[in-house]
């Protein structure tokens, strides 16, 4: 199987699939209302996200609350940030950092 990067109108997904068509089917199954913009087979077996680019310094542990918010928001980062703010009472900056950190850790 190959690792595919699938970009839709609102998300970028990375997943294993046997073919490009099966990668597209996974995206449509999870986000049927979104248009697929791009499907790229990754050249390696890794997906790398720069923590420095996201402004994350030091080590971070996964946060169950942030991951729950991401799941409830179906991966929509802005909605997950709003949910995190409601659930925890933190400000926008702290909520954004928590959600983006957990996205970089793979939720």
C-alpha positions as CSV (number, residue, x, y, z in Angstrom):
1,X,0.0,0.0,0.0
2,X,1.0,3.6,-0.6
3,X,0.7,6.7,1.5
4,X,-1.6,9.3,-0.1
5,X,-2.2,12.9,0.6
6,X,-5.8,13.9,-0.2
7,X,-6.7,17.6,-0.2
8,X,-10.4,18.6,-0.1
9,X,-12.0,22.0,0.0
10,X,-11.6,22.0,3.8
11,X,-9.1,19.3,4.8
12,X,-5.8,17.6,4.0
13,X,-5.9,13.9,4.9
14,X,-3.0,11.4,4.8
15,X,-3.8,7.8,4.7
16,X,-2.8,4.4,3.3
17,X,-4.6,3.1,0.2
18,X,-3.9,0.5,-2.5
19,X,-4.7,2.8,-5.3
20,X,-5.4,6.5,-6.0
21,X,-9.1,5.6,-6.6
22,X,-9.3,3.9,-3.2
23,X,-7.7,7.0,-1.6
24,X,-10.4,9.2,-3.2
25,X,-13.1,6.8,-1.9
26,X,-11.7,7.1,1.7
27,X,-12.0,10.9,1.4
28,X,-15.5,10.8,0.0
29,X,-16.6,8.3,2.7
30,X,-15.3,10.6,5.5
31,X,-16.2,14.0,4.0
32,X,-18.9,13.4,1.3
33,X,-19.8,17.0,1.1
34,X,-16.3,18.2,0.2
35,X,-14.8,18.4,-3.3
36,X,-11.5,16.6,-3.8
37,X,-8.9,19.1,-5.0
38,X,-5.8,17.0,-5.1
39,X,-4.6,13.4,-4.5
40,X,-0.8,12.8,-4.3
41,X,1.0,9.6,-3.7
42,X,3.7,10.4,-1.1
43,X,7.3,9.5,-2.1
44,X,8.1,8.0,1.3
45,X,6.4,6.2,4.1
46,X,6.4,9.2,6.3
47,X,4.2,12.3,6.8
48,X,6.2,15.1,8.5
49,X,4.8,18.2,10.2
50,X,7.1,20.9,11.4
51,X,6.4,21.8,15.0
52,X,8.5,24.9,14.6
53,X,6.4,26.0,11.6
54,X,3.3,25.7,13.8
55,X,5.0,27.6,16.7
56,X,5.2,24.6,19.0
57,X,8.3,24.5,21.1
58,X,9.4,21.7,23.5
59,X,7.7,18.4,23.9
60,X,4.0,18.0,24.1
61,X,1.7,15.2,25.3
62,X,-1.6,14.4,23.5
63,X,-4.6,16.1,25.1
64,X,-7.7,14.0,25.4
65,X,-9.9,17.1,25.5
66,X,-8.4,18.5,22.3
67,X,-8.7,15.2,20.5
68,X,-12.3,14.9,21.6
69,X,-13.0,18.4,20.2
70,X,-11.3,17.5,16.9
71,X,-13.4,14.3,16.7
72,X,-16.6,16.2,17.5
73,X,-15.7,18.8,14.9
74,X,-15.0,16.1,12.3
75,X,-11.5,17.5,11.9
76,X,-12.6,21.1,11.2
77,X,-9.9,23.0,13.0
78,X,-11.8,26.2,13.5
79,X,-14.8,24.4,15.0
80,X,-12.5,22.3,17.2
81,X,-10.9,25.5,18.5
82,X,-14.3,26.9,19.4
83,X,-15.4,23.7,21.1
84,X,-12.1,23.6,23.1
85,X,-12.7,27.2,24.2
86,X,-16.2,26.3,25.4
87,X,-15.1,23.1,27.1
88,X,-12.1,24.5,28.9
89,X,-12.7,28.2,29.2
90,X,-9.3,29.1,27.8
91,X,-8.7,32.0,25.4
92,X,-8.4,31.8,21.6
93,X,-4.6,31.6,21.6
94,X,-4.4,28.8,24.1
95,X,-7.2,26.9,22.3
96,X,-5.5,27.2,18.9
97,X,-2.2,26.0,20.4
98,X,-3.9,23.0,22.0
99,X,-5.8,22.0,18.8
100,X,-2.9,22.5,16.4
101,X,-0.5,20.7,18.7
102,X,-2.8,17.7,18.8
103,X,-3.3,17.8,15.0
104,X,0.5,17.7,14.6
105,X,0.6,14.7,17.0
106,X,-1.9,12.9,14.9
107,X,-5.4,12.6,16.3
